[in-house]
Amino acid sequence: MRGVWRTDRVRAAEQEVFKTLPEPKLMQRAAFGVAVCATEFKPRKVLLLVGAGNNGGDALWAGAFLRRRGIAVDAILLKPERAHQEGLKAFTAKGGRIVDAPAGHDLVIDGIVGISGKGALRPEAAAIVERITAPVIAIDQPSGVDPDTGAEEGPCVTATVTVTFGGRKPVHVLSTRCGEVRVLDIGLTQALDDPDMIVLDHEDVAEAWPIPGPADDKYTQGVTGIAAGSATYPGAAVLSASGAVLATSGMVRYAGTAADNVQQRWPEIVSTGSVNDAGRVQAWVVGPGIGTGTAGRELLSHILGVGVPVCVDADGITLLAENPNLWDRRDPDTPVVLTPHDREFARLGQLGKDRVGSAKALAAKLNAVVLLKGYNTIVADPNGRVLVNQAPSAWLATAGSGDVLSGILGAVLAAGVDPWLAAGCAAYIHGLAGTLAASGAPAPASAVAAAIPDAIREVRLW
C-alpha cells in the first residue's frame, strides 16, 4: 500500500526537516538522485530547463553532478534574474553552459516549476517544451500540471520519468504525464504522517480478496444478487453476472427479464424473472441495462430496502439522480457503492477539475462510497478516505466493461469486505483483467470478464 500526500503537507514536512538538516544539503541530496536517474539514460548531452526557485536549483545541482561525470550539460534559464544562485554557481563552476534553445540534446531535465507551482506553462517555456523530442526527467512533477489535482489548464511537460522526494503527491497518481514515478527518500519520509490517499498494490489486493477456506461453502463465501439487463439490453445482465461468477462469488442469483440469457451463459446461476423470488443474498448489484422507466425505478426501490450492501451502476445511478426520494428506501447504515463514469457523476453532483475533491464531496453528501471511473479510478467514502487505482492500460474503455466491474464488486461486497476496500480491490482486478485480455490489442468486455480468474491468480502468486 503506497501513500499519497498533498503538497501542503509535504512542504510542512520539509520545514520540519530543515530544523535538523540545512536546506542546501537537502537540495543536493535531491539533485544527486536526479543525476543518478539521468545516468541510466547514458546521455551524451543533457539540457536543463531551469525555472525560478528551488526546483530550478535542483536541476542546476543535478547538472553539476552530471558534469562531474564528464557529461555535456547545457541550461536554459527561464528567469535568469531569479535563478538559484548557489546552484547556478556550482553548475557553471563545473563547466556547465547557459544556452538559449534546445540543440541536439538527448535528455532533458525539467526543473521549471515545483510542487508550489500552479497553472499551465508560460508562453516562453511552452515554446521551448514544444521543440523537445528527447526523453524528459521531471523533478517532483511535470511542469504545468497541477500538483494536487493532476489537472491541466494548458501546455505542460510530458515526462518519461518523474523523480520525487519523500512520498508521492496527488499528481503522481492522477496525471498521465508523469511517466514512471520514482520516490527517493532524502530525509522527508519520517516527517510525513498518515497519507491523504492510498494506492493499492498486488499484496494489498491478495490479502483482502475473499478466498474460500476448508470450512467455507457456497453460502459462507457470499451470495451475490444481480438485478440487471432487460429485453432491450440482455447483454448487461450477462456481463454483470459474468463478473460475479468469475470473481469467486460463492453463489450468484439473477433476477430479471434476461434470465434465459443469463442461464444459457451460466448454468450455475440461480435465475428468476422477479427480484421478489430471488431468495436471500449478501449483496445486490443493480442498474446495468434496467432502464429508467417505472419498472427500473420500482426494482431499485425494492433492492435499496432489502438491507444488504448494494452496488448501484449505470441506469441505477440515473434513477437516483432523477428520483432523489429513492434514497428514503435505504437504511442509512446499509452500505451503498455508486460506480459512475464522469457523465453519470455529473447527474448526482458537480464534477470539477479536482476529481478527488468532487468524489469526496459526493460521498459525504450521499453517505455512500463513490467509485469514480476513469483512467485513474477514485474511490471515496463518507469518512473522507480516498483510494486511487491506477489503470495499467486504457483497454477498458469499451462497451460493457462497467457491467463487468459491477459484478466483480458485488461478489467482493457479498463476501463481507469493507465496501471502500472492496471497491478498490474490484477496480484493481478489473483493470488487470482488462490488460491481460487485451494483451496489446483491443478486447471486448466479455474477454475482460474471462480474464478475471487470471488476474486474481496473478495477484495471489505475486
HELIX and SHEET records of a PDB file:
HELIX    1   1 THR A    7  PHE A   18  1                                  12    
HELIX    2   2 GLU A   23  THR A   39  1                                  17    
HELIX    3   3 ASN A   54  ARG A   68  1                                  15    
HELIX    4   4 PRO A   80  ARG A   82  5                                   3    
HELIX    5   5 GLN A   85  ALA A   93  1                                   9    
HELIX    6   6 PRO A  123  GLU A  130  1                                   8    
HELIX    7   7 PRO A  170  LEU A  174  1                                   5    
HELIX    8   8 THR A  189  ALA A  191  5                                   3    
HELIX    9   9 HIS A  202  ALA A  208  1                                   7    
HELIX   10  10 PRO A  234  LEU A  246  1                                  13    
HELIX   11  11 ALA A  259  ARG A  265  1                                   7    
HELIX   12  12 VAL A  275  ASP A  277  5                                   3    
HELIX   13  13 THR A  294  LEU A  304  1                                  11    
HELIX   14  14 ASP A  315  GLU A  322  1                                   8    
HELIX   15  15 PRO A  324  ARG A  329  5                                   6    
HELIX   16  16 ASP A  342  LEU A  348  1                                   7    
HELIX   17  17 ARG A  355  LEU A  366  1                                  12    
HELIX   18  18 SER A  401  ALA A  414  1                                  14    
HELIX   19  19 PRO A  419  ALA A  438  1                                  20    
HELIX   20  20 ALA A  445  ALA A  450  1                                   6    
HELIX   21  21 ILE A  452  LEU A  461  1                                  10    
SHEET    1   A 2 ARG A   2  VAL A   4  0                                        
SHEET    2   A 2 MET A 197  VAL A 199 -1                                        
SHEET    1   B 7 ARG A  97  ILE A  98  0                                        
SHEET    2   B 7 ALA A  72  LEU A  77  1                                        
SHEET    3   B 7 LYS A  45  VAL A  50  1                                        
SHEET    4   B 7 LEU A 107  GLY A 111  1                                        
SHEET    5   B 7 VAL A 136  ILE A 139  1                                        
SHEET    6   B 7 VAL A 161  PHE A 165  1                                        
SHEET    7   B 7 GLU A 180  LEU A 184  1                                        
SHEET    1   C 9 VAL A 270  THR A 272  0                                        
SHEET    2   C 9 MET A 251  ALA A 255  1                                        
SHEET    3   C 9 VAL A 223  ALA A 227  1                                        
SHEET    4   C 9 ALA A 283  VAL A 286  1                                        
SHEET    5   C 9 VAL A 310  VAL A 312  1                                        
SHEET    6   C 9 VAL A 336  LEU A 338  1                                        
SHEET    7   C 9 VAL A 369  LEU A 372  1                                        
SHEET    8   C 9 ASN A 376  ALA A 380 -1                                        
SHEET    9   C 9 VAL A 386  GLN A 390 -1                                        
END                                                                             
